[in-house]
Amino acid sequence: MSTWYLLGAGNMGLLAAYYLRQAGFAVTVLRHDTASPLRRRLTFADGRPPCDLILPVLSPAALTEPPRHLVVACKAPYSAAALEPVPLTANSQVLRLQNGLGSLDGLLPGGLRPIEVVTTSAVKQDGPAQHQVVAENETWMGGGDVVPDWFEQLSTHWPNLSWPTDFQHRQWHKLVANAVINPLTALHDVPNGRLLEDRELQRQAAELCREADQLLTALDPTWPGDSLPRVMAVASATAGNTSSMRADVRNGARTEIDAINGYLLRRAAPLGLSLPAHERIATALTSRT
């Protein structure tokens, strides 16, 4: 059985590695710092015993052949640097487990289309080597017409994992939620639930949703155009959470604004559509980092 390689051993990358290991697949972390093995503890909100996840680590330069299976779970702004030393081929299978869209455009060999992963699960870091799995919600994979041969085996160990026919809409719903909640909470340094309480934030959220719906309807006339109530439902369900973009701003790290709101702006430009609210918020976040 071939090894799965992991780029990005953060919260979601570790959760994917845990599910892959549960399904019987070998997982190796690719990183330049080859202190091996990587030891992380996963705890679970449902009371399951903690899992001490021990993963071998390999430098990309030490690969003796192109990886057949790769999970890209690093933050979107670091995709190019992470992938540059990895010798992929058109026969590799790449799972993209990142916020936003388009972060791997132009970075993969010709003809290689990534399998997109969209999840509503949540993991938070509890310490330097401990991560709490807060929720194991739905996860969808798509981006190809053929379901991979390993999917059935993985789906028996990855809770609520499916390969839906309406994958693009599910992907877009997650994108719009990220394009509203993440930058607003980052700019104003508030938890997600503040969008339900602050009238000005509600107004800005409505404007961002309206523009996103205008674009996505132009791209796909079957788009339902109901983003605002969906976004507010996400904000309510995660009311006490700190968005990843807010955490990045607090830590002085690069944000994923280019792969989220920036992606919407790039798709709107060829259509001649103006998204001024997204333009303003992308400019404001870019100037912060």
C-alpha positions as CSV (number, residue, x, y, z in Angstrom):
1,M,0.0,0.0,0.0
2,S,1.5,3.4,-1.0
3,T,2.2,6.1,1.5
4,W,0.2,9.2,1.8
5,Y,2.3,12.3,2.2
6,L,1.2,15.4,4.2
7,L,2.2,19.0,3.5
8,G,1.0,21.0,6.5
9,A,0.7,19.3,9.9
10,G,-1.6,21.9,11.4
11,N,-5.1,21.3,12.9
12,M,-6.9,20.0,9.8
13,G,-3.8,18.2,8.3
14,L,-3.4,16.2,11.5
15,L,-7.1,15.3,11.5
16,A,-6.8,14.1,7.9
17,A,-3.7,12.1,8.9
18,Y,-5.6,10.5,11.8
19,Y,-8.5,9.4,9.5
20,L,-6.0,8.0,6.9
21,R,-4.2,6.1,9.6
22,Q,-7.5,4.8,11.0
23,A,-8.3,3.5,7.5
24,G,-5.0,1.6,7.4
25,F,-2.9,4.0,5.2
26,A,0.6,5.0,6.0
27,V,1.2,8.7,6.4
28,T,4.5,10.6,6.3
29,V,4.8,14.4,7.0
30,L,6.9,16.3,4.4
31,R,8.8,19.2,5.9
32,H,12.4,20.6,5.8
33,D,12.7,20.3,9.6
34,T,13.1,16.5,9.7
35,A,13.1,16.0,13.4
36,S,11.4,12.7,13.4
37,P,8.9,11.5,14.3
38,L,6.2,14.1,14.7
39,R,4.3,13.5,17.9
40,R,0.9,15.1,18.5
41,R,-2.0,14.3,20.8
42,L,-5.6,14.5,19.5
43,T,-8.4,14.8,22.0
44,F,-12.1,14.5,21.2
45,A,-15.1,16.4,22.3
46,D,-17.3,13.2,22.4
47,G,-15.2,11.7,25.2
48,R,-13.2,9.1,23.1
49,P,-9.8,8.3,24.5
50,P,-7.1,10.7,23.3
51,C,-5.0,9.5,20.3
52,D,-1.2,9.9,20.4
53,L,-0.5,10.4,16.7
54,I,3.1,9.6,15.8
55,L,4.1,10.3,12.2
56,P,7.4,9.9,10.4
57,V,8.9,13.0,8.9
58,L,10.8,13.2,5.6
59,S,12.4,16.1,3.7
60,P,11.0,16.6,0.2
61,A,14.6,16.5,-1.1
62,A,14.8,12.9,0.3
63,L,11.9,11.5,-1.8
64,T,13.2,8.8,-4.1
65,E,10.1,8.9,-6.4
66,P,7.1,11.2,-7.0
67,P,4.4,10.8,-4.3
68,R,1.4,8.9,-5.5
69,H,-0.8,10.5,-2.9
70,L,-0.4,13.9,-1.4
71,V,-2.5,16.0,1.1
72,V,-1.9,19.7,0.8
73,A,-3.1,21.1,4.1
74,C,-0.7,24.1,4.6
75,K,-2.1,27.6,4.7
76,A,-2.9,28.8,1.2
77,P,-0.3,31.6,1.1
78,Y,2.5,29.1,1.6
79,S,1.4,26.6,-1.1
80,A,4.0,27.6,-3.7
81,A,6.9,27.3,-1.2
82,A,5.6,24.0,0.1
83,L,5.1,22.4,-3.2
84,E,8.2,23.7,-5.0
85,P,10.5,20.8,-3.9
86,V,7.9,18.0,-4.2
87,P,8.4,16.0,-7.4
88,L,4.8,15.5,-8.5
89,T,3.8,14.0,-11.8
90,A,0.5,14.0,-13.8
91,N,-0.2,10.6,-12.2
92,S,-0.1,11.9,-8.6
93,Q,-3.3,12.3,-6.7
94,V,-3.4,15.6,-4.7
95,L,-6.0,16.3,-2.0
96,R,-6.4,20.1,-1.4
97,L,-7.5,20.7,2.2
98,Q,-7.3,24.5,2.4
99,N,-9.5,27.5,2.9
100,G,-10.4,29.4,-0.3
101,L,-10.1,28.4,-3.9
102,G,-7.4,28.6,-6.6
103,S,-4.4,28.3,-4.2
104,L,-2.8,25.5,-6.3
105,D,-3.5,27.1,-9.7
106,G,-0.3,26.9,-11.8
107,L,1.5,24.9,-9.1
108,L,0.7,21.4,-10.3
109,P,2.0,19.5,-13.3
110,G,0.0,19.9,-16.5
111,G,-3.1,17.7,-16.5
112,L,-3.1,17.2,-12.7
113,R,-6.4,18.3,-11.2
114,P,-6.5,18.3,-7.4
115,I,-9.3,16.5,-5.5
116,E,-10.9,19.3,-3.5
117,V,-11.8,18.7,0.2
118,V,-14.4,20.8,2.0
119,T,-15.0,20.2,5.6
120,T,-17.2,21.7,8.3
121,S,-15.3,19.9,11.1
122,A,-13.4,21.9,13.6
123,V,-10.1,21.4,15.4
124,K,-8.3,23.8,17.8
125,Q,-4.8,23.8,19.2
126,D,-4.7,23.3,22.9
127,G,-0.9,23.6,23.3
128,P,2.3,23.1,21.4
129,A,1.6,19.4,20.7
130,Q,-2.1,18.9,21.6
131,H,-5.1,19.5,19.3
132,Q,-8.8,19.2,20.3
133,V,-11.2,17.9,17.7
134,V,-14.2,20.1,18.5
135,A,-16.6,18.8,15.9
136,E,-16.7,16.1,13.3
137,N,-19.2,17.4,10.9
138,E,-19.7,16.8,7.2
139,T,-16.8,16.6,4.8
140,W,-17.1,16.5,1.0
141,M,-14.7,15.6,-1.7
142,G,-15.0,16.4,-5.4
143,G,-13.3,17.9,-8.4
144,G,-13.2,14.9,-10.6
145,D,-15.7,12.7,-12.4
146,V,-14.3,9.4,-11.1
147,V,-14.4,8.4,-7.4
148,P,-10.9,7.2,-6.5
149,D,-10.4,3.6,-5.6
150,W,-9.3,4.4,-2.0
151,F,-12.4,6.5,-1.2
152,E,-14.6,3.7,0.0
153,Q,-12.0,2.5,2.5
154,L,-11.3,6.0,3.7
155,S,-15.0,6.9,4.1
156,T,-15.6,4.1,6.6
157,H,-13.1,5.8,8.9
158,W,-13.6,9.5,8.1
159,P,-16.9,10.5,9.7
160,N,-19.6,12.0,7.5
161,L,-17.4,11.9,4.4
162,S,-19.1,11.8,1.0
163,W,-18.5,12.4,-2.7
164,P,-21.6,14.5,-3.7
165,T,-22.8,15.3,-7.2
166,D,-23.5,18.9,-6.2
167,F,-20.0,19.4,-4.8
168,Q,-19.4,22.8,-6.4
169,H,-22.3,24.4,-4.6
170,R,-21.2,23.0,-1.3
171,Q,-17.7,24.3,-2.0
172,W,-19.0,27.8,-2.8
173,H,-21.2,27.9,0.4
174,K,-18.0,27.3,2.4
175,L,-16.2,29.9,0.4
176,V,-18.8,32.6,1.0
177,A,-18.9,31.9,4.7
178,N,-15.2,32.3,4.8
179,A,-15.3,35.4,2.7
180,V,-17.7,37.1,5.2
181,I,-16.9,35.7,8.7
182,N,-13.1,35.5,8.4
183,P,-12.2,39.1,7.2
184,L,-14.9,40.8,9.3
185,T,-13.8,39.1,12.5
186,A,-10.2,39.6,11.7
187,L,-10.5,43.4,11.0
188,H,-12.6,44.0,14.1
189,D,-10.9,41.5,16.3
190,V,-14.1,39.8,17.4
191,P,-15.4,36.2,17.8
192,N,-17.7,34.9,15.0
193,G,-20.8,35.5,17.1
194,R,-20.4,39.2,17.0
195,L,-21.8,39.3,13.5
196,L,-25.2,38.4,15.1
197,E,-25.0,41.3,17.5
198,D,-23.5,44.3,15.8
199,R,-25.7,46.1,13.3
200,E,-22.8,47.5,11.3
201,L,-21.2,44.1,11.0
202,Q,-24.6,42.7,9.9
203,R,-24.8,45.4,7.2
204,Q,-21.3,44.6,5.9
205,A,-22.1,40.9,6.0
206,A,-25.2,41.4,4.0
207,E,-23.3,43.5,1.4
208,L,-20.6,40.9,1.1
209,C,-23.2,38.1,0.7
210,R,-25.1,40.1,-2.0
211,E,-22.0,40.6,-4.1
212,A,-20.9,37.0,-3.8
213,D,-24.4,35.8,-4.8
214,Q,-24.4,38.1,-7.8
215,L,-21.1,36.7,-9.0
216,L,-21.9,33.0,-8.3
217,T,-25.3,33.4,-10.0
218,A,-23.5,34.8,-13.1
219,L,-21.2,31.8,-13.0
220,D,-24.0,29.3,-12.4
221,P,-27.6,30.3,-12.9
222,T,-28.7,27.4,-10.6
223,W,-26.9,29.0,-7.6
224,P,-29.6,29.5,-4.9
225,G,-28.5,33.0,-3.9
226,D,-29.3,32.5,-0.2
227,S,-25.9,33.2,1.3
228,L,-26.8,35.6,4.1
229,P,-28.9,33.2,6.2
230,R,-26.4,30.4,5.6
231,V,-23.5,32.6,6.7
232,M,-25.4,33.8,9.8
233,A,-26.2,30.2,10.7
234,V,-22.5,29.4,10.5
235,A,-21.7,32.4,12.7
236,S,-24.3,31.3,15.2
237,A,-23.0,27.7,15.3
238,T,-19.4,28.9,15.8
239,A,-20.3,32.0,17.9
240,G,-17.5,31.6,20.4
241,N,-14.8,30.7,17.9
242,T,-11.9,32.7,16.7
243,S,-11.7,32.5,12.9
244,S,-8.5,31.4,11.4
245,M,-8.0,34.8,9.8
246,R,-8.4,36.6,13.1
247,A,-5.9,34.3,14.6
248,D,-3.4,35.0,11.7
249,V,-3.8,38.8,12.2
250,R,-3.2,38.4,15.9
251,N,-0.1,36.3,15.3
252,G,1.3,38.7,12.6
253,A,1.0,35.9,10.0
254,R,-0.1,36.1,6.4
255,T,-3.8,35.6,5.9
256,E,-5.7,33.6,3.3
257,I,-7.5,36.7,2.0
258,D,-6.1,36.2,-1.5
259,A,-7.5,32.6,-1.8
260,I,-10.9,33.7,-0.4
261,N,-12.1,37.2,-1.2
262,G,-9.3,37.6,-3.8
263,Y,-10.5,34.5,-5.6
264,L,-14.0,36.0,-5.9
265,L,-12.5,39.2,-7.3
266,R,-10.4,37.3,-9.9
267,R,-13.5,35.4,-11.0
268,A,-15.6,38.6,-11.2
269,A,-13.0,40.6,-13.3
270,P,-13.5,38.7,-16.7
271,L,-17.3,39.1,-16.3
272,G,-17.0,42.9,-15.8
273,L,-18.6,42.6,-12.3
274,S,-17.7,45.0,-9.6
275,L,-17.5,43.7,-6.0
276,P,-16.6,46.8,-4.1
277,A,-17.2,45.4,-0.6
278,H,-14.9,42.5,-1.3
279,E,-12.3,44.9,-2.8
280,R,-12.4,47.1,0.3
281,I,-12.1,44.3,2.8
282,A,-9.3,42.5,0.8
283,T,-7.4,45.8,0.6
284,A,-7.8,46.4,4.3
285,L,-6.6,42.9,5.3
286,T,-3.7,43.0,2.9
287,S,-2.5,46.3,4.4
288,R,-2.5,44.7,7.8
289,T,-0.1,41.9,7.0
